[in-house]
Amino acid sequence: MQAEKHLFHLSKWGVDGENHLARTYRAELPSDLETRVTNPKALLILGRDRRSDGSPALDHAQSLDLEMIKRK
């Protein structure tokens, strides 16, 4: 529900929102890039990153898979 609400507000923010995002991320974006929000989407990854004993919940291969998904 939180992701749906965020996407709704992002898509309804309009030109003011696009300008705000461009100003906020100016240092991280190429100078000739124009910011336009047309059809935002979300990807939810659920789970724990640690077990109750403090050990990692994912093995090395699973961590690499998660990193690839995050970078898509």
C-alpha positions in Angstrom: 0.0 0.0 0.0 2.9 2.4 0.8 4.4 1.8 -2.6 1.1 2.4 -4.4 0.6 5.6 -2.5 4.1 6.8 -3.2 3.7 6.0 -6.9 0.3 7.8 -7.0 1.8 11.0 -5.5 4.9 10.8 -7.7 2.8 10.6 -10.8 0.5 13.4 -9.7 3.3 15.7 -8.6 3.6 17.1 -12.1 6.2 19.6 -13.4 6.9 21.0 -9.9 7.9 17.5 -8.8 10.1 16.9 -11.8 11.9 20.2 -11.2 12.3 19.4 -7.5 13.8 16.0 -8.3 16.1 17.6 -10.9 17.4 20.1 -8.3 17.7 17.5 -5.6 19.7 15.0 -7.7 21.6 17.6 -9.9 25.0 16.5 -8.7 24.3 12.8 -9.4 22.7 13.2 -12.9 24.3 14.2 -16.2 23.9 17.9 -17.0 22.0 17.4 -20.2 19.4 15.0 -18.7 15.8 16.2 -18.4 13.7 14.7 -15.6 10.3 13.5 -16.6 7.9 11.3 -14.6 5.6 9.4 -16.9 4.9 5.9 -15.6 6.6 5.2 -12.3 6.9 1.6 -11.1 8.1 -0.1 -7.9 9.8 -3.3 -7.0 9.4 -4.7 -3.5 12.0 -7.0 -2.0 10.8 -8.5 1.3 12.8 -10.4 3.8 15.5 -10.2 6.5 19.1 -9.4 5.9 20.2 -11.2 9.2 19.1 -14.3 11.0 18.2 -14.1 14.7 21.7 -15.3 15.6 23.2 -12.3 13.7 24.6 -14.4 10.7 23.7 -13.2 7.2 20.4 -14.6 5.8 21.7 -14.8 2.2 24.7 -16.8 1.0 27.1 -15.2 -1.5 25.3 -16.3 -4.6 22.0 -15.0 -3.3 23.6 -11.7 -2.4 24.9 -11.3 -5.9 21.4 -12.1 -7.3 19.9 -9.4 -5.1 22.5 -6.9 -6.2 21.7 -7.6 -9.8 18.0 -7.1 -9.2 18.6 -3.8 -7.3 20.7 -2.5 -10.2 18.0 -3.2 -12.8 
